[in-house]
Structure formats: structure tokens, C-alpha cells
Amino acid sequence: AATYSLTAQIGSIVIVLHAPSDKEVETVDEILDYAARFPFLCYIGFVAVFSTYMIYKVVPTHGTKTPLVYLSICSLVGSVSVMAIKVCSWGMIAREYQRAH
């Protein structure tokens, strides 16, 4: 179990170090425009379908044999969660900025 944890931590560090920088977003409307684009909606749909399938079909049969089942679910759902939290926090910051000006 420690090997999987160490592998996940090293993988996370490598991803963060090589990740491209985010494009600066100026308005909330710009964020909503990104969220409404077809590739993003396809990604969200894929994550929902894949995670549901994995949870109800694969976990009962293979969940006790390999942690990769849970790792794949957590990675995909986590990627969507990170994006959602980023959008929410940016929206709150923009709202506070608008109130101040």
C-alpha cells in the first residue's frame, strides 16, 4: 500500500511541475464561455458515465483486487472537482471586486 501512495505522490509532483500555466481570465462570462464549450461538456459527460460504470460494475468485482479501480475513479472525479472549485473561487473573487468598485 505504501508503494501506491508513493507512486501517486511522485506522479502528482511530476504533473504539477510540467503543467502549462493557466490563461488569465478577465470576466465571469469568459469562464462560463469555457464551461459551455463542446469539448469540456464531452469531458464532463465522459467522467460522469465512466465513474458511474466503474462504481456500479467494476468495483464490486475487481475493487478488492487492485487499487487502480479506485485510483481511476478518484483521478477523474478529482479533475472535475478541481475545475469546479477553481471556477467558484474565481467567481467569488470577481463578485467581491465588483462590489468594491
C-alpha positions, 0 to 999 in steps of 0.5 A: 500500500505504501508503494501506491501512495508513493507512486501517486505522490511522485506522479502528482509532483511530476504533473504539477511541475510540467503543467502549462500555466493557466490563461488569465481570465478577465470576466465571469462570462469568459469562464462560463464561455469555457464551461459551455464549450463542446469539448469540456461538456464531452469531458464532463459527460465522459467522467460522469458515465465512466465513474458511474460504470466503474462504481456500479460494475467494476468495483464490486468485482475487481475493487478488492483486487487492485487499487487502480479501480479506485485510483481511476475513479478518484483521478477523474472525479478529482479533475472535475472537482478541481475545475469546479472549485477553481471556477467558484473561487474565481467567481467569488473573487470577481463578485467581491471586486465588483462590489468594491468598485 
